[in-house]
Amino acid sequence: MARQYIDRGDRFAGWFTAALAAIGGIWIVVQAALRIAEVVRGTDVPVLAPFAGEQAELPIGPEGSPVTVTVDQAVITGNGLAPITSVSLVLEAVVVALGLLAALACLALLCINLARGIAFSRPNSRLILIGTIALLVTWAAGGLFRTMGVNGTFAAVSEHSYDNVIFAADLGPALAILALGMIGTAFGVGERLQRDTEGLV
């Protein structure tokens, strides 16, 4: 595995980014633990729910007069949630946390390799691939459990009388997955070019 010269600034950037990834991992664990405790508590569980075509009045007009607005999403609080709903919300937090931790671990290892002068290599390509798969699984499974949790919360709040629930897909992770896929392709091409170049020397 060939190593390339990396100047001090680039080495510092690699190690600094790896440290930030570690800090981010700690933050993710803390947030997941708080969310799980929130759900397990069972009372006034906040759930971010999507809406489609719903309107509400908010006191944002002159002197606090009500103005009708269209609601895309809002936080609703549920009490007496069904066990399957609580489990879905807990699984969402767990799956998202594990997926993000896996992706951050891959990022940290990649940055460490870059700081050591290892750029276009098979281990780096694998790290990017694993990170991409982790985000993909997180996006799909997290979205599924989120939808189940939202549906169950609406059922508890409305006593099964509200049926305007929609599946909400966050495009942010999808764009991150696409970006990682492009970076992985670039690293794969770079790895093959470097291997071919070394074979000519």
N, C-alpha and C positions, 0 to 999 in steps of 0.2 A: 504494500500500500504506500504509494508515493506521497511525500509531504512537500508542501510548497512553502515558500517564504511568506510569512505574515508579519507586517510591521506591528509595532507596539500598540498603535491606536486601534487597529483591527482586532488584535488579541483582546484588548480591554473591552471593546464593543461586544465580542463574542461571550466573554465571561460575564459581563454586566447583563446581557440579555438572558443568559442562563440563570443568573441570580434573580432577575425579575420574574422569570417563569416559576422559580421556586416559591417566591413570595406570592405570586398569583395562585399557585397550588394551595398554599395555606389559606388564602382568602376563600377559595372555592370550597374547601373542606368546612370552614367556619360557617359560610353561608348555607351549605347543605345541611349542616347540623341544626342551625337555627330554623330552617324551613321544616325539617322533619319534626323538631320539637313543637313547632307551630301547628302542624297537622295532627300530631299525636295528642296534643292537648284537647282537641275535639270541639272547642268552643270558639266562635267568631274566627273561623279559619278563612283568611283572605285568599281569594282566587281571582287571578286576572282572566277575565272572560271576554271573548270576542262577540260583537253584535253586528247585525246587518239590517240597515234600514230602520233602526230604532231612534226615537227622538225623545229628548228630555228638556226641561227648562232649568236654566242656571241663572243666578242673580248677577249677571255680568253687564246689564244695561245701565243706563243713567240712574244714578242713585240706587243702584242695586235692583233695578227692575228686572223681571225675568225675561230671558231671551231663549228661544227654542234653538237647540243645537242637535246635530246628528251625532250619535254615539257609535264609535267604532269598537271601543273596548272600555271596560270599566272593571274595577275591583269590587267583587261581591263577597260577602261574608256568610259562611255557612255554619249551621249548627245541627247537631244530630246527623252527621253524614253517615251514609251507609258504609259498612266495612270495606266494600270493594272500591268505593270512592276514595276513602282515606288511603288504602293500599296503593291505588293508582297515583295519588299525589306524592306519596312517599317514594314510590318507584321512579317517578319522574325526577325527583330531586337526586336520587341515588344514581340513576343512569346518566343524567346530565353531568353530575360531579365526576363520576368515573371516566366518562368519555373525555371531558375537558382535561382531567388530570393526565390521562394517557397522551392526549395531544400535546399538552405542555411538557410532559416528560420527553417526548420525541423532539420537541423544539429545543429543550435544554441540551439534550445530547448532541443534536445537530450543531448548535452554537458552540459547544465545547470542542467538537471535532474541527469546526472551522477555525476556532482560536488556536488549535494545535497544528494548523496547516493542512488539515485533511479536508479537501473540498469535494471534488468529483470522485466519489467512491461508491462501491456497492452498499456499505453500511449506511451511508447518508441517504441513498436512494430508498433503502428499505425503511429508514426512519420516517421519511416523508410519506411513503406508502401507508405505513402503520398509522401515522397521525391522520391521514386522510380517511382511512377506514374507520378510525375511532370517531371522527367527527360525523361521518355519514351514519354510523349506527346510532350515535347520540341524537342526531337530528330526527331520524325515523322513529326510533323507540321513544325518545322523549316526547315527540309530537303525539304519538299514539296514547301514551299514559296521560299527557296533558289534556287531550280531548276527552278521555274517559273521566278524568277528574272534574273537568268543567261540566260535562253532561250530568254527572252525579250531583254536583253542587247545585246546578239549576233545578234538578229534580227535587232536592231537599228544600230549597228556598221557595219554589213555586208549588210544591206538593204535586209534582208531575203535570202541571198545567201549562208550562211554557215549553214550546217546541221550536224556537227560532235559533237553536244552537248550530253553529257552523264550525267546520274544521279550520283552525288557524295554523298556517305554516309560516314560520319566520324565515325570510329570505336571507337574513344575515349569515347563518351557518352555511346555507347553500352556496352563497358567493365565496365564503371562506374555503369550502370544499373544492370549488372550481379553481380558486387561486392556488391552492395546494397541489391540485392535479397538474396545473400548468408548470408550477415550480418543480414538481417531481419529474415531469417530462423533460424539462430543461436539464435537471441534474443527470437524468438517464442518458441524454444525448451527450452531455459533457463528459460523463464517465466513459462512454464508448469512444469518443474522440481522444480523450487522454490515453486510453488503453492502446488505441491504434497508433498514437504518436509515440508512446513509449516503445511499441514494438518496432518502430522504424529506427529508433536510436541504437 
